[in-house]
Amino acid sequence: MSAIDLKQKNYAIVGAGLLGRLLAVKLAQAGAKVELFDQGGPAAEHSAARVAASMLAPLAESVITEANVVQMGLYSLARWPSILAKLTAPVFFQQAGTLILWHRQDAAEAKRFAAKLNHNCQLNTALSTPQKLGQEDIHALEPSLGNRFQHGLFLPNEGQLDNRQLLTALAEELKRLKVICHWHQSIEPHALIQKNDAGIIDCRGLGAKAAWANSSNENNPLRGVRGEVIRLHAPEVKLSRPIRLIHPRYPIYIAPKENDIYVIGATEIESEDLSPASLRSTMELLSAAYTVHSGFAEARILETLTQCRPTLKNNLPAIRITEKGVMEINGLYRHGFMIAPAIVDCAIELLESILTNAADQASSALAEQLRLSVTQSRALCAL
């Protein structure tokens, strides 16, 4: 996207999770003066972004989400390399595709899954067509799996990154760009309106639940959807790309990171309970990982983690402007890393109330989709 002159403009961002940090860095890089407020610290200990596999898989996710979210994912996947290239600290990023596997007893569900993928590829030609794999093909992609699986699917071009490396790199970039960070300070956006002449942007995720509940303009309450993940150190397992295992209850993902770290997850529960992971979920995730690769038997459990993802009606993201001129961005659901660059770029365009000269057909369609969920967009001049 083309550079936008934001010099002499001031912004206060409330919420320093993934979206808040990305937006603060983008605005600061463009020359704006930015202040950032968060109830937690630089480690993002209260953020849903810290508990994630951070897979960038628009085709795989197309089975369960809307077409415009898939479009955002495609747009964002192309944006991530340039975003990471501007950060001083390195962040693990790969685009080696996704491998879909299943055991024999789950073949019927795998067939339905494959049919949905192929249908979605027909609807959106920008998606890469899944490739059917036999035992030898699977072995060529992932030799360490041996002959455990007879059939699979390969989804080319999909990617992943390391969420914790990214959050750390963004925190360092905030410091380098002289963004004023108010860590461990919980504040309501409306309290900042009279404090300064800055544009206020609310990126608090579930912290903004009351603001969305009290909206008089939209019936779109914010809720939490619980997710549970396990981080393992498994030196005996040598997987080179994310794997999704078709499972009777939900597809389980195994995302390999650097230094033999693996993130395993899948659970999606309509609850805002932040208590530790359940025995059932933990056993299902670990036993599923073991059936994929026996080397997980000797893995060390580093962490079991739970967090609630901020979710709006229909599980779709939204950007809106309140009557007080505060921009509110929320509802990234389970697709935070997959769509965050698209959301940030659209927010910047809305702040400037223009489309960039470099907007191609995909990003223009993306911007139009997001504008449909913007309330009182003409009030953007207040920012």
Residue pairs with C-beta under 8 A, 6 or more apart in sequence:
1 345
1 348
1 356
1 358
1 359
1 363
2 356
2 357
2 358
3 30
4 30
4 348
4 352
4 354
4 356
5 30
5 31
6 27
6 30
6 31
6 32
6 352
7 30
7 31
7 32
9 32
9 33
9 199
10 32
10 33
10 34
10 35
10 196
10 197
10 198
10 199
11 24
11 27
11 32
11 33
11 34
11 35
11 198
11 199
11 200
11 201
11 383
12 34
12 35
12 36
12 37
12 189
12 192
12 196
12 198
12 199
12 200
12 201
13 20
13 23
13 24
13 27
13 34
13 35
13 36
13 37
13 201
13 203
14 20
14 37
14 38
14 187
14 188
14 189
14 192
14 200
14 201
14 202
14 203
14 204
15 37
15 38
15 202
15 203
15 204
15 205
15 207
15 208
16 24
16 36
16 37
16 38
16 40
16 44
16 47
16 181
16 183
16 203
17 38
17 44
17 47
17 48
17 49
17 203
17 205
18 44
18 47
18 48
18 49
18 163
18 166
18 167
18 332
18 336
18 337
18 340
19 203
19 205
19 329
19 332
19 336
19 340
19 343
19 344
20 36
20 38
20 201
20 203
20 204
21 36
21 44
21 167
21 170
21 171
21 174
22 83
22 170
22 340
22 341
22 344
23 201
23 203
23 329
23 344
23 347
23 348
24 34
24 36
24 174
24 179
25 87
25 170
25 173
25 174
25 177
25 179
26 344
26 348
27 34
27 348
28 34
28 174
28 177
28 178
28 179
29 86
29 177
30 348
33 198
34 177
34 179
34 180
35 179
35 180
35 181
35 182
35 198
36 174
36 179
36 180
36 181
36 182
37 182
37 185
37 186
37 187
37 192
38 46
38 181
38 182
38 183
38 184
38 185
39 46
39 184
39 185
39 186
39 207
40 46
40 47
40 183
40 184
41 183
41 184
42 168
42 171
42 181
42 183
43 50
43 167
43 168
43 171
44 50
44 167
44 171
47 167
47 205
47 307
48 205
48 206
48 227
48 307
48 308
48 309
48 310
48 336
49 163
49 167
49 336
49 337
50 163
50 164
50 167
50 305
50 307
51 227
51 229
51 305
51 306
51 307
52 163
52 227
52 229
52 263
52 336
52 337
53 160
53 163
53 229
53 242
53 253
53 255
53 263
53 265
54 160
54 161
54 162
54 163
54 166
54 255
54 337
55 98
55 158
55 159
55 160
55 242
55 253
55 255
55 337
55 338
56 73
56 76
56 77
56 80
56 95
56 158
56 159
56 160
56 161
56 337
56 338
57 73
57 98
57 155
57 158
57 159
57 160
57 242
57 338
58 70
58 71
58 73
58 74
58 77
58 127
58 158
58 338
59 70
59 98
59 117
59 120
59 121
59 127
59 128
59 130
59 155
59 158
60 98
60 100
60 117
60 155
60 158
60 244
60 251
61 69
61 70
61 73
61 335
61 338
62 70
62 116
62 117
62 120
62 124
62 127
63 113
63 116
63 117
63 120
65 315
65 335
66 314
66 315
66 316
67 120
67 123
67 124
68 316
68 366
68 369
68 370
69 316
69 317
69 335
69 338
69 339
70 120
70 124
70 127
71 124
71 126
71 362
71 365
71 366
71 369
72 317
72 335
72 338
72 339
72 342
72 343
72 366
72 369
72 370
73 335
73 338
73 339
73 342
74 124
74 126
74 127
74 362
75 341
75 342
75 345
75 362
75 363
75 366
76 338
76 339
76 340
76 341
76 342
77 95
77 157
77 158
77 159
77 338
79 341
79 342
79 345
80 93
80 159
80 161
80 341
81 93
83 341
84 91
84 93
84 161
84 166
84 169
87 169
87 170
87 172
87 173
88 169
88 172
88 173
88 176
89 165
89 168
89 169
89 172
89 173
90 165
90 169
91 161
91 162
91 165
91 166
91 169
92 161
92 162
92 165
92 257
92 258
93 159
93 160
93 161
93 162
94 159
94 160
94 161
94 241
95 157
95 158
95 159
96 159
96 240
96 241
97 154
97 155
97 156
97 157
97 158
97 241
98 154
98 155
98 158
98 241
98 242
98 243
98 244
99 133
99 138
99 141
99 142
99 152
99 153
99 154
99 155
99 241
99 242
99 243
99 244
100 110
100 113
100 114
100 130
100 152
100 153
100 154
100 155
100 243
100 244
100 246
100 251
101 138
101 149
101 152
101 243
101 244
101 245
101 246
101 292
102 109
102 110
102 149
102 151
102 152
102 245
102 246
103 149
103 246
103 291
104 150
106 246
106 247
106 248
107 151
109 246
109 248
110 151
110 153
110 246
113 153
113 246
113 251
114 130
114 132
114 153
117 130
117 153
117 155
118 129
118 130
120 127
121 127
121 128
121 129
121 130
126 362
128 155
128 156
128 157
128 158
130 153
130 154
130 155
131 137
131 153
131 154
131 155
131 156
132 151
132 152
132 153
133 141
133 151
133 152
133 153
133 154
134 150
134 151
135 147
135 149
135 150
135 151
137 152
137 154
138 145
138 149
138 152
139 145
139 146
139 147
141 154
141 240
141 241
142 239
142 240
142 241
142 243
143 238
144 237
144 238
144 239
144 293
144 295
145 239
145 292
145 293
148 291
148 292
148 293
158 242
160 241
160 242
160 255
161 337
162 257
162 258
163 337
171 181
174 181
175 181
186 207
189 200
189 202
189 211
189 326
189 328
190 324
190 326
192 198
192 200
193 200
193 324
193 325
193 326
199 325
199 327
199 351
199 382
199 383
200 325
200 326
200 327
200 383
201 326
201 327
201 328
201 329
201 347
201 383
202 208
202 211
202 326
202 327
202 328
202 329
202 330
203 329
203 330
204 330
205 310
205 330
205 332
206 222
206 224
206 272
206 308
206 310
208 222
208 310
208 328
208 330
209 221
209 222
209 223
211 322
211 328
212 218
212 220
212 221
212 222
212 312
212 328
212 330
213 221
213 222
215 322
217 320
217 323
217 375
217 376
218 320
218 375
219 313
220 312
220 313
220 318
221 312
221 313
222 310
222 311
222 312
222 330
222 331
223 270
223 272
223 310
223 311
223 312
224 271
224 272
224 308
224 309
224 310
224 311
225 268
225 269
225 270
225 271
225 308
225 309
225 311
225 333
225 334
226 267
226 268
226 269
226 270
226 271
226 272
226 273
226 274
226 306
226 307
226 308
227 265
227 267
227 268
227 269
227 306
227 307
227 308
227 309
227 334
228 265
228 267
228 269
228 277
228 278
228 281
228 282
228 285
228 304
228 305
228 306
229 263
229 264
229 265
229 285
229 304
229 305
230 263
230 264
230 265
230 277
230 282
230 285
230 286
230 301
230 303
230 304
230 305
231 261
231 262
231 263
231 264
231 301
231 302
231 303
231 304
231 305
232 261
232 262
232 263
232 264
232 289
232 296
232 299
232 300
232 301
232 302
233 259
233 260
233 261
233 262
233 299
233 300
233 302
234 260
234 262
234 293
234 295
234 296
234 298
234 299
234 300
235 260
236 295
236 296
236 298
236 299
237 256
237 260
237 262
237 293
237 295
237 296
237 299
238 295
239 254
239 256
239 262
239 293
240 256
241 256
242 253
242 254
242 255
242 256
243 253
243 254
243 292
244 251
244 252
244 253
244 254
245 251
245 252
245 253
245 254
245 288
245 291
245 292
247 266
247 284
247 288
249 284
250 266
250 267
250 268
251 266
252 264
252 265
252 266
252 284
252 285
252 288
252 289
253 263
253 264
253 265
253 266
254 262
254 263
254 264
254 289
254 292
255 262
255 263
255 264
256 262
257 263
261 302
262 289
262 296
262 299
264 285
264 286
264 288
264 289
265 285
266 284
266 285
266 288
267 277
267 281
267 285
268 334
271 308
272 308
273 306
273 308
274 306
274 307
274 308
275 306
276 304
276 306
277 304
277 305
277 306
282 304
286 296
289 296
289 299
290 296
290 297
309 332
309 333
309 334
309 336
310 330
310 331
310 332
310 333
311 331
311 333
312 318
312 330
312 331
312 333
315 331
315 333
316 331
316 333
316 373
317 329
317 330
317 331
317 332
317 333
317 335
317 339
317 343
317 370
317 373
318 328
318 329
318 330
318 331
318 373
318 374
319 327
319 328
319 329
319 343
319 346
319 347
319 350
319 370
319 373
319 374
320 327
320 328
320 373
320 374
320 375
320 376
321 327
321 328
321 374
321 375
321 376
321 377
321 379
321 380
321 382
321 383
322 328
322 375
322 376
323 376
323 379
325 379
325 382
325 383
327 347
327 350
327 351
327 380
327 383
329 343
329 347
332 339
332 340
332 343
342 363
342 366
342 370
343 370
345 363
346 366
346 367
346 370
346 371
349 355
349 356
349 367
350 371
350 374
350 377
350 380
351 380
351 383
353 377
353 380
353 381
355 364
355 367
356 363
359 367
371 377
